């Protein structure tokens, strides 16, 4: 697409090069749906915001240098018992709803 080649240096100068990743797809969608220019632009900018948010999250996680991911299943049994007893204590005080209370 010739227009994309013309936009590339401008988007890079404006630090919006992430738009290039979704530009062709969004353009095709806009043509098919007869989307207005403002709606098309809003979709492109939303894509860029989401891309930046994901990149920022990835950077924060990398800088945090977590050794590994933890899931509830990976906790040892002692921690599970403590968590269960704590949840039961909170439930007694009405701070946790039982699945049958809805």
C-alpha positions in Angstrom: 0.0 0.0 0.0 1.6 3.2 -1.2 -0.1 5.4 1.3 1.3 3.3 4.2 4.8 3.9 2.9 4.2 7.6 2.9 2.7 7.5 6.4 5.5 5.4 7.9 8.1 8.2 8.4 5.5 10.6 9.7 4.1 8.1 12.2 7.7 7.3 13.4 8.4 11.0 13.8 5.3 11.4 15.9 6.2 8.2 17.8 3.0 6.5 16.6 4.6 3.7 14.7 2.5 1.1 16.5 -0.4 2.3 14.4 1.3 0.7 11.4 0.6 -2.7 12.9 -3.2 -2.3 12.6 -3.5 0.4 9.9 -4.3 -2.0 7.0 -6.8 -4.1 8.9 -8.6 -1.1 10.4 -8.6 0.6 6.9 -10.2 -2.5 5.4 -12.8 -2.7 8.2 -13.6 1.0 7.8 -14.1 0.7 4.1 -16.4 -2.4 4.5 -18.4 -0.8 7.3 -18.4 2.6 5.7 -17.0 4.1 8.9 -16.6 7.8 9.2 -13.1 9.2 9.4 -13.5 10.2 13.0 -14.5 6.7 14.0 -11.6 5.2 12.0 -9.2 7.6 13.7 -10.7 6.7 17.1 -10.1 3.0 16.4 -6.5 3.5 15.4 -5.8 5.6 18.5 -7.5 3.1 20.7 -5.3 0.4 19.2 -2.2 2.5 19.9 -3.3 3.2 23.5 -3.9 -0.5 24.1 -0.5 -1.4 22.5 1.2 1.2 24.8 -0.5 -0.1 27.9 0.5 -3.6 27.1 4.1 -2.5 26.4 4.2 -0.5 29.7 2.9 -3.5 31.6 5.4 -5.8 30.0 8.2 -3.4 30.9 7.1 -3.1 34.5 6.9 -6.8 34.9 10.4 -7.2 33.3 11.9 -4.5 35.6 10.3 -6.2 38.6 12.4 -9.2 37.8 10.0 -11.7 39.3 11.7 -15.1 39.5 8.6 -17.0 38.5 4.8 -16.8 38.3 2.7 -18.0 41.2 -0.8 -19.4 40.9 -3.1 -20.6 43.6 -2.4 -24.2 42.5 1.4 -23.7 42.9 1.1 -22.7 46.6 2.2 -25.3 49.0 -0.4 -27.1 51.2 0.4 -25.1 54.4 -0.3 -21.8 52.6 -3.5 -23.2 51.2 -4.7 -24.2 54.7 -3.9 -20.8 56.0 -5.8 -19.2 53.1 -8.8 -21.4 53.6 -8.9 -20.8 57.3 -8.6 -17.0 56.7 -11.4 -17.1 54.2 -13.5 -19.1 56.6 -12.8 -16.5 59.3 -13.8 -13.7 57.0 -17.0 -15.5 56.0 -18.0 -15.8 59.7 -17.9 -12.0 59.9 -19.9 -11.7 56.7 -17.0 -10.2 54.7 -17.0 -13.1 52.2 -20.2 -14.3 50.6 -20.8 -18.0 50.1 -21.7 -19.1 46.6 -25.1 -20.1 47.8 -26.0 -16.6 49.2 -26.8 -15.0 45.9 
